[in-house]
Amino acid sequence: MSSNNPSNPKNPDQPTKPKAAAPAKPAAAKVNVNASSVKVKAPTAQVRQQLDAKAQAAAAQKAQAQKKQPQNVKAPQSQAQNPKAQANVQKASVTPKPTSASPAAGDIKAETNADVTAEIKAEVKPTAQADMPAGNQNVEEASQAAPVAGEAATAQAKPKAWFEGDKELIQEDLDYMSSAAAAVLQQSPRGGQQLLWAICTFVIVAIVWASLAYVDEFTRGEGKVIPSSQVKVVQHQEGGIVAELFVREGQTVKAKEPLLRLDDTQFSSSLREADVTLDQLKAKAARLSYEADGADFPELPIEGVGETVWSQERALYLSRQEEQNSKDQVLAQQVTQRRQELNELKARRDQHQRSYRLLDQELQISKPLVSSGAMSQVELLRLERQVNDLYGELKGAELAIPRAQSSLQEARDKLQGAQLAFRNESRKELADVRLELQRLSESSGALEDRVDRTLVISPVAGTIKQVMVNTIGGVIQPGMDLIQIVPTEDSLLVEAKIRPTDIAFLHPGQEAIVKFTAYDFSIHGGLKGKVTHISPDTIVDEEGESFYTVRVETEKAFLGSEQEPLPIIPGMTVSVDILTGEKTVLDYILKPILKTKQLALRER
């Protein structure tokens, strides 16, 4: 009985060993035979020659084996063991269909795996050659038809490859392999390599991301909502008569919303009187300032002063200027008179000096004449008396000049003193007016504040709890309680407990998130806030645990939207997360490792 291997022609009973598959070659002809057609990948010329030679040798060997075997032996066992090979060989005479007309349709790829090709050859060719019936065409004809089919291939879709990579294998080629060889190919180890590369890539990307991605670092504490204010009581300082009432009990009011109004007649009249006085004082201060500086008084009024008051002060300015000018003119005339007197004295002195020189010369000439008898002694004495009188008048004129100069200076001083006295008087009066103006401005501000406070407004936003005054025209006493308001806070005050080990990086002004245990944080969220106070020292509770108290003020006093707010009342327990910084994900991963490294291997 024959086996799958061809018989040995020398010894029919001894099976001939199949020829070992050639080592890695560029390619081998791949024959694919089905029920309707034969599809063959066209090999190259060198490969076709090798394939033809091997096919002829196999056909010759098969013919010799058949001569030595009995005619009735058809190798049924081999055909039974490999029905695919029998079917494929019987259909080898069918004209093969042209394959895909791709650029590589006529050539087998150079990178075909040599081991896979060798295994296919060893599995297909000997089996097909050994089991082929005598009446069918031999494998040589099919092999010779392969290059013709490859050259005449037309553009058709290439069968889908089950394996993509450097070694391309068509799914239909598995029909020519044993189940063991196909299983080996299908379980190629390249999947493990790809998985290893994917894991390494993932680890590298994860490390890079962990070193660049930052996450917030929080300090957490537990606490509760505490009341930040009490019920507000509205009062009035001066009291008065109720003129209007704008609110009722249970009504919601906003901050600075009017509550009631008092009669302002008394305060308004006082304020108007003060305003008139202020206008007069401002105009008077302006007039005195112009008088002190010696400047002209403008016709247009300054800001804040009425035209009537300004015109009155301007008229007074002009009148005072005329009066002062008249005084200055009198003193100026006196100065002129004293100057003329001084000039006369100087002229007289000059005249006496000239006369004195002439008489003195005459006296000196007359003295020799008396001794010669040309002139009498009496005439000489008379001449000497004239000289002496003239000398006295000269000395008198010289002494009168300083007195005249003093009188002139005195007149000048009086003129300047009068002008200076007028300006000094204006400055002094200006100082008094400015002082009065400042005092009256303050009192006017107080009067204006009284008038403004006749309209009583709400100090905070809230709900009217109680109204003590309900009568229009009723009298209220100074400091009397008028209305009670329950405030609606714009923010909440939360007091949290922080452990001493977590207090190091906390300081006022840090942002925080307040989560309320009464409301699900994943649904309703929390409130943002800021740290406003940190206790200076730890506090010990009844259980003996120490902690710091931290107060956080929230941005708003409710959860949800303004249309549908969720109320928050004092006493609700909260969880406070205070933002203290940020660090990378890699820092979080390495922190326990570094901490363990610092504490490890230090025991005694």
C-alpha positions, 0 to 999 in steps of 0.5 A: 500500500502506498503512502503520501510520500512517492515510492522509491523506484529501486525498492518499491516497498521502501518509501522514498523520502520527500526532497527537503524544501529549498532554503529561503528563496525569493518566492515559489509558485503558489497553486490555488485550485478550487471547483471552478478555476485555478488561481496562481500567483505568477512567479519570476522567470528564475523561480519558474525555471526552478519550478519546471525543473522540479516538476519534471523530476517529480513526474519522471520519478512518479512514472518510474514508481508506477511502472514497478507497481501493479496496475490495480494499485491506485494509492487509495490510502494516500488519496484518502488521507489527502482528499484536497490534493486529489481534488486539486490535481484533478482540476489542474487542467482547468484554465486558470482565471487571471488574477489581479492586475496589480503592479506586483501581479507577475512577480512574487514579493522578495520579502516572502518568508523562506520558511513558510514557502519551504513548508508549503512546497514540502506539504503540497508538491510531493503529496500532489505528485504522489496521489495524482491519478494516471489519467489526469494531466500531470503537475508539469502541465499545471506548473507550465500553465502558471506563468502563462496565467500570471502574464495574462492576469487582468485587474481583479480584487486581491484576496484579503490577507489575514496577516499584514506585515513583512510576510504576506500570506493569502488565506487560500494558501492555507489549503495547501498546508497541513493543519499543524503548519497552518496553526503555527502560522496563525499563531505567529508571535508578532502579536505578542511583540505588538502587545509589548510595544503597545504596553511600552508606548502606553507606559511612556505616554503615561509617565510624560502625562503624569509629569505634566498634568497638574492637580489641585491640592486641598486641605479638608475640614469639617464644620457648620454654618454659623449665623453672621448677623442678628435681627436688625432694628430700625430707629430714628435719632431725632424723631418726628411726625410720620408722613408716609409708611411704605412697608408692611409685616412679612414684606421682603425689602432690598437694601436701601429701600424706603420704609417710611418718611417723616415730616421734614418741614422744620428741618427743611426750613432750617436747611434753607436758612442755612443755605442763604447764610452760606451764600452770603458768607461765600460772597463776603469771603470773596469780596474780602479776598479781593480787597485784601489782595487789591484785585478787582471784583468780577461782575460774574458770581462764583460757583455756589453763590446767587447773583443777588448776593453777589451783586450786593457784595460787589456794590459794597466792594466799590463803596469801600474802595471809594472811601479808601481812595478818598482817604488815600487822596488826603494823605497823598496831598499831605505828602505833596505838601510836605514835599513842597515845604522841603523843597522851599527850605532847600531853596532858601538854604541855597540862597542864604549860602550864596548871600553869605559868601558874598557878604563875607567877601565884602566884609573881608574887603572892608576891613583894610579900608577901616584902617586906612580911614576910607571906611568908618568903623560903624559901617564895618560893624553894620556889615558884620551884623548883616553877615552874622544875621545871614549866617543865622538864617542859613543855619536855620534853613539847614536845620529846617530841612530835616524836619521837613523831610521827617514830615514828608516821610510821616505823610508817606507812612500815613498813606501806606499805613492807611492802605495797609490798615484797609487790607489788614482789616479785610484780611482779619474780617476774611478770616472771621468769615471763613471760620463762620463759613466752615462752622455753618457748612458743617451745621448745614451738612448736619441739617441736610443729613436730618432732612435726608434721614426723614426718609427712613431706609432699610439698612439690609436686605431682608424680610419685615418682621414687625412694624411698631408705627402704623399711624400716619401723623403719629409722633415718634420719639428720638431713638424709638424702635420703628421696624424690625428686619430679619436680614437675608445674607448675601453670603454665609459664614462657615466655621470649620475645624482643621487639624494641626497637621494641616494648618501649615499652608493655610492663610486668609484669602485662600479660595475654598469650596463648601459642600453641604451634607444636606444637599448632594454635591454631585447634583447641587454642587457647593459654594465658593468662598474665601478664608477670612479668619484662622484662630491664633491657637488650637482649641481643645474640644470635650473629647480632648482633640485639638484643632484650629477654627477656620472661618470661610465666607461664601460668595452667596447664601444659597445653592441652585439658581436665584429663581429656585434657590435652595435655602441654607440655615445656620447649623447645617454641617459642611465639608470645607475644601481649602485650595492650598496649591497644586502638584503633578500626578507624578508627585502624588505617585512618587510621594509614598515611595519617597516617604517609604525610602526616607523611613526605611532601613533606619530601625535599630 
